């Protein structure tokens, strides 16, 4: 990645948890700041869906937008931000997104680190403790770290067929929404494994469109890349915010 100083960012991943906390009126300390424009746009939404798309880089998103037809409509009708990725790999990036702290503060670089950092609570856990029904849908090892800490956990077994994996994430996310989750986090992985082929991009786009269809009215979708593709020269990912 290039130096962050050579890129312009609208916000950072650590700002996402701070923004969600403000929208849901949850006291939650972070290193980030609530984004005022998102607070104004999303105020009054009773449900928040946070979709984390593995290896969704900002430049790659713009370059492939004709294949991201449904997500691009969300960008045009909602809000699109250039967001600074706080790390280069999935686990520390997701930790920064969910706990609002940079890697040097949260110390989560591998899934196993979560068990050593039991005192560190994610925004999903904070919401659940406040009586806001919350859900996580992700690869099995990561999801299991939330068992006993939030209301709904949907572990998705890892497999070689990553398209099938994302299909199961889509179905489990829709199921969590039907079960009444008000804050739902899901992680889609096909771009990281298959790259930006027209097929993989359209697959992500279709899955997200179907998940959005399960949300219902007065829902806020926040869609963010965890990190740009490995080997990218940039440090930015898109954050798309769309109100249903």
One Martini backbone bead per residue (centre of mass of N, CA, C, O) as a GRO file, in nm:
protein
  244
    1UNK     BB    1   0.099   0.034   0.016
    2UNK     BB    2   0.050   0.345   0.036
    3UNK     BB    3   0.067   0.627   0.173
    4UNK     BB    4  -0.180   0.791   0.341
    5UNK     BB    5  -0.075   1.086   0.275
    6UNK     BB    6  -0.145   1.043  -0.054
    7UNK     BB    7  -0.441   1.031   0.050
    8UNK     BB    8  -0.786   1.074   0.039
    9UNK     BB    9  -1.024   1.100   0.312
   10UNK     BB   10  -1.343   1.095   0.465
   11UNK     BB   11  -1.269   0.833   0.637
   12UNK     BB   12  -1.272   0.572   0.882
   13UNK     BB   13  -1.326   0.267   1.014
   14UNK     BB   14  -1.348   0.377   1.316
   15UNK     BB   15  -1.621   0.546   1.246
   16UNK     BB   16  -1.844   0.330   1.231
   17UNK     BB   17  -1.903   0.261   1.529
   18UNK     BB   18  -1.960   0.552   1.616
   19UNK     BB   19  -2.207   0.588   1.429
   20UNK     BB   20  -2.379   0.355   1.530
   21UNK     BB   21  -2.393   0.444   1.825
   22UNK     BB   22  -2.544   0.709   1.767
   23UNK     BB   23  -2.792   0.591   1.615
   24UNK     BB   24  -2.847   0.384   1.884
   25UNK     BB   25  -2.778   0.509   2.159
   26UNK     BB   26  -2.467   0.416   2.239
   27UNK     BB   27  -2.239   0.385   2.471
   28UNK     BB   28  -1.915   0.424   2.289
   29UNK     BB   29  -1.585   0.396   2.286
   30UNK     BB   30  -1.357   0.558   2.052
   31UNK     BB   31  -1.131   0.667   1.791
   32UNK     BB   32  -1.365   0.776   1.657
   33UNK     BB   33  -1.621   0.942   1.454
   34UNK     BB   34  -1.906   1.071   1.397
   35UNK     BB   35  -2.097   1.102   1.104
   36UNK     BB   36  -2.303   1.352   1.039
   37UNK     BB   37  -2.428   1.280   0.761
   38UNK     BB   38  -2.520   0.996   0.850
   39UNK     BB   39  -2.698   1.079   1.085
   40UNK     BB   40  -2.898   1.241   0.917
   41UNK     BB   41  -2.972   1.020   0.707
   42UNK     BB   42  -3.027   0.772   0.939
   43UNK     BB   43  -3.231   0.891   1.109
   44UNK     BB   44  -3.474   0.654   1.246
   45UNK     BB   45  -3.357   0.392   1.204
   46UNK     BB   46  -3.427   0.056   1.322
   47UNK     BB   47  -3.205  -0.061   1.116
   48UNK     BB   48  -2.880  -0.228   1.085
   49UNK     BB   49  -2.662  -0.303   0.801
   50UNK     BB   50  -2.342  -0.468   0.796
   51UNK     BB   51  -2.135  -0.491   0.509
   52UNK     BB   52  -1.853  -0.701   0.448
   53UNK     BB   53  -1.614  -0.675   0.180
   54UNK     BB   54  -1.381  -0.857   0.053
   55UNK     BB   55  -1.159  -0.668  -0.133
   56UNK     BB   56  -1.300  -0.376  -0.140
   57UNK     BB   57  -1.200  -0.136  -0.339
   58UNK     BB   58  -1.230   0.176  -0.453
   59UNK     BB   59  -1.112   0.157  -0.741
   60UNK     BB   60  -1.248  -0.117  -0.811
   61UNK     BB   61  -1.535  -0.025  -0.782
   62UNK     BB   62  -1.533   0.191  -1.001
   63UNK     BB   63  -1.419   0.000  -1.233
   64UNK     BB   64  -1.686  -0.215  -1.171
   65UNK     BB   65  -1.976  -0.069  -1.175
   66UNK     BB   66  -2.127  -0.216  -1.416
   67UNK     BB   67  -2.143  -0.487  -1.228
   68UNK     BB   68  -2.252  -0.301  -0.976
   69UNK     BB   69  -2.556  -0.215  -1.022
   70UNK     BB   70  -2.699  -0.213  -0.740
   71UNK     BB   71  -2.477  -0.071  -0.572
   72UNK     BB   72  -2.458   0.184  -0.746
   73UNK     BB   73  -2.743   0.281  -0.679
   74UNK     BB   74  -2.684   0.322  -0.382
   75UNK     BB   75  -2.469   0.538  -0.423
   76UNK     BB   76  -2.651   0.744  -0.584
   77UNK     BB   77  -2.896   0.740  -0.354
   78UNK     BB   78  -2.684   0.789  -0.138
   79UNK     BB   79  -2.367   0.714   0.002
   80UNK     BB   80  -2.015   0.797  -0.076
   81UNK     BB   81  -1.699   0.681   0.057
   82UNK     BB   82  -1.364   0.740   0.140
   83UNK     BB   83  -1.201   0.479   0.311
   84UNK     BB   84  -0.987   0.401   0.561
   85UNK     BB   85  -0.780   0.148   0.603
   86UNK     BB   86  -0.644   0.007   0.914
   87UNK     BB   87  -0.542  -0.229   0.722
   88UNK     BB   88  -0.439  -0.531   0.518
   89UNK     BB   89  -0.633  -0.725   0.679
   90UNK     BB   90  -0.912  -0.873   0.783
   91UNK     BB   91  -0.911  -0.898   1.095
   92UNK     BB   92  -0.816  -0.605   1.176
   93UNK     BB   93  -1.036  -0.460   1.014
   94UNK     BB   94  -1.287  -0.575   1.150
   95UNK     BB   95  -1.209  -0.482   1.430
   96UNK     BB   96  -1.213  -0.178   1.363
   97UNK     BB   97  -1.507  -0.164   1.272
   98UNK     BB   98  -1.636  -0.295   1.549
   99UNK     BB   99  -1.447  -0.113   1.776
  100UNK     BB  100  -1.302   0.167   1.695
  101UNK     BB  101  -0.999   0.057   1.656
  102UNK     BB  102  -0.682   0.028   1.621
  103UNK     BB  103  -0.461  -0.227   1.607
  104UNK     BB  104  -0.270  -0.111   1.837
  105UNK     BB  105  -0.528  -0.129   2.036
  106UNK     BB  106  -0.676  -0.415   1.986
  107UNK     BB  107  -0.479  -0.669   1.896
  108UNK     BB  108  -0.624  -0.797   1.624
  109UNK     BB  109  -0.479  -1.041   1.386
  110UNK     BB  110  -0.628  -1.295   1.495
  111UNK     BB  111  -0.877  -1.487   1.596
  112UNK     BB  112  -0.740  -1.579   1.872
  113UNK     BB  113  -0.720  -1.287   2.000
  114UNK     BB  114  -1.008  -1.258   2.110
  115UNK     BB  115  -0.964  -1.447   2.367
  116UNK     BB  116  -0.747  -1.234   2.493
  117UNK     BB  117  -0.982  -0.984   2.450
  118UNK     BB  118  -1.244  -0.983   2.645
  119UNK     BB  119  -1.259  -0.667   2.724
  120UNK     BB  120  -1.330  -0.632   2.426
  121UNK     BB  121  -1.596  -0.453   2.274
  122UNK     BB  122  -1.823  -0.453   2.049
  123UNK     BB  123  -2.092  -0.301   1.905
  124UNK     BB  124  -2.261  -0.559   1.910
  125UNK     BB  125  -2.234  -0.615   2.214
  126UNK     BB  126  -2.335  -0.342   2.315
  127UNK     BB  127  -2.617  -0.370   2.193
  128UNK     BB  128  -2.702  -0.631   2.335
  129UNK     BB  129  -2.671  -0.512   2.628
  130UNK     BB  130  -2.908  -0.289   2.546
  131UNK     BB  131  -3.139  -0.474   2.389
  132UNK     BB  132  -3.018  -0.512   2.097
  133UNK     BB  133  -3.069  -0.707   1.849
  134UNK     BB  134  -2.799  -0.923   1.740
  135UNK     BB  135  -2.578  -1.005   1.449
  136UNK     BB  136  -2.366  -1.272   1.307
  137UNK     BB  137  -2.216  -1.329   0.972
  138UNK     BB  138  -1.965  -1.584   0.933
  139UNK     BB  139  -1.706  -1.740   0.956
  140UNK     BB  140  -1.683  -1.975   1.189
  141UNK     BB  141  -1.440  -1.880   1.365
  142UNK     BB  142  -1.539  -1.588   1.398
  143UNK     BB  143  -1.831  -1.637   1.500
  144UNK     BB  144  -1.763  -1.804   1.765
  145UNK     BB  145  -1.660  -1.548   1.930
  146UNK     BB  146  -1.982  -1.459   1.983
  147UNK     BB  147  -2.058  -1.665   2.171
  148UNK     BB  148  -2.242  -1.535   2.444
  149UNK     BB  149  -2.245  -1.206   2.337
  150UNK     BB  150  -2.494  -1.249   2.150
  151UNK     BB  151  -2.794  -1.338   1.999
  152UNK     BB  152  -2.681  -1.395   1.692
  153UNK     BB  153  -2.525  -1.685   1.536
  154UNK     BB  154  -2.374  -1.744   1.197
  155UNK     BB  155  -2.201  -2.009   1.103
  156UNK     BB  156  -1.974  -2.051   0.822
  157UNK     BB  157  -1.843  -2.286   0.655
  158UNK     BB  158  -1.570  -2.353   0.513
  159UNK     BB  159  -1.469  -2.346   0.155
  160UNK     BB  160  -1.390  -2.373  -0.177
  161UNK     BB  161  -1.679  -2.275  -0.244
  162UNK     BB  162  -1.730  -1.938  -0.237
  163UNK     BB  163  -2.006  -1.899  -0.363
  164UNK     BB  164  -2.155  -2.080  -0.163
  165UNK     BB  165  -2.078  -1.925   0.086
  166UNK     BB  166  -2.222  -1.656   0.011
  167UNK     BB  167  -2.501  -1.779  -0.013
  168UNK     BB  168  -2.516  -1.852   0.290
  169UNK     BB  169  -2.486  -1.570   0.397
  170UNK     BB  170  -2.737  -1.458   0.269
  171UNK     BB  171  -2.943  -1.651   0.404
  172UNK     BB  172  -2.855  -1.594   0.705
  173UNK     BB  173  -2.914  -1.292   0.701
  174UNK     BB  174  -3.214  -1.309   0.636
  175UNK     BB  175  -3.277  -1.477   0.888
  176UNK     BB  176  -3.187  -1.270   1.102
  177UNK     BB  177  -3.395  -1.059   1.016
  178UNK     BB  178  -3.645  -1.240   1.073
  179UNK     BB  179  -3.550  -1.267   1.389
  180UNK     BB  180  -3.499  -0.943   1.470
  181UNK     BB  181  -3.257  -0.789   1.383
  182UNK     BB  182  -3.102  -0.457   1.431
  183UNK     BB  183  -2.795  -0.569   1.425
  184UNK     BB  184  -2.608  -0.653   1.131
  185UNK     BB  185  -2.335  -0.879   1.046
  186UNK     BB  186  -2.157  -0.929   0.731
  187UNK     BB  187  -1.941  -1.164   0.533
  188UNK     BB  188  -1.791  -1.132   0.215
  189UNK     BB  189  -1.547  -1.336  -0.013
  190UNK     BB  190  -1.517  -1.368  -0.331
  191UNK     BB  191  -1.310  -1.145  -0.417
  192UNK     BB  192  -1.063  -1.263  -0.260
  193UNK     BB  193  -1.066  -1.545  -0.430
  194UNK     BB  194  -1.155  -1.438  -0.751
  195UNK     BB  195  -1.186  -1.156  -0.800
  196UNK     BB  196  -1.264  -0.921  -1.081
  197UNK     BB  197  -1.487  -1.073  -1.211
  198UNK     BB  198  -1.788  -1.059  -1.350
  199UNK     BB  199  -1.901  -1.292  -1.181
  200UNK     BB  200  -1.816  -1.204  -0.891
  201UNK     BB  201  -1.942  -0.925  -0.894
  202UNK     BB  202  -2.235  -1.016  -0.955
  203UNK     BB  203  -2.260  -1.192  -0.706
  204UNK     BB  204  -2.237  -0.972  -0.495
  205UNK     BB  205  -2.464  -0.793  -0.604
  206UNK     BB  206  -2.695  -1.000  -0.576
  207UNK     BB  207  -2.670  -1.064  -0.274
  208UNK     BB  208  -2.713  -0.773  -0.171
  209UNK     BB  209  -2.988  -0.729  -0.298
  210UNK     BB  210  -3.130  -0.959  -0.140
  211UNK     BB  211  -3.069  -0.857   0.142
  212UNK     BB  212  -3.210  -0.583   0.110
  213UNK     BB  213  -3.495  -0.717   0.060
  214UNK     BB  214  -3.499  -0.822   0.380
  215UNK     BB  215  -3.512  -0.551   0.559
  216UNK     BB  216  -3.691  -0.322   0.508
  217UNK     BB  217  -3.806  -0.052   0.631
  218UNK     BB  218  -3.607   0.162   0.794
  219UNK     BB  219  -3.317   0.096   0.675
  220UNK     BB  220  -2.955   0.065   0.719
  221UNK     BB  221  -2.697   0.053   0.486
  222UNK     BB  222  -2.357  -0.071   0.539
  223UNK     BB  223  -2.090  -0.069   0.300
  224UNK     BB  224  -1.769  -0.243   0.332
  225UNK     BB  225  -1.449  -0.268   0.307
  226UNK     BB  226  -1.169  -0.407   0.450
  227UNK     BB  227  -0.977  -0.423   0.191
  228UNK     BB  228  -0.783  -0.413  -0.045
  229UNK     BB  229  -0.632  -0.568  -0.262
  230UNK     BB  230  -0.375  -0.754  -0.277
  231UNK     BB  231  -0.125  -0.525  -0.392
  232UNK     BB  232  -0.224  -0.263  -0.357
  233UNK     BB  233  -0.163   0.103  -0.373
  234UNK     BB  234  -0.395   0.133  -0.175
  235UNK     BB  235  -0.611   0.242   0.133
  236UNK     BB  236  -0.902   0.223   0.003
  237UNK     BB  237  -1.254   0.213   0.074
  238UNK     BB  238  -1.581   0.166   0.052
  239UNK     BB  239  -1.863   0.361   0.173
  240UNK     BB  240  -2.199   0.258   0.183
  241UNK     BB  241  -2.506   0.448   0.216
  242UNK     BB  242  -2.845   0.310   0.263
  243UNK     BB  243  -3.187   0.393   0.248
  244UNK     BB  244  -3.512   0.227   0.287
   0.00000   0.00000   0.00000
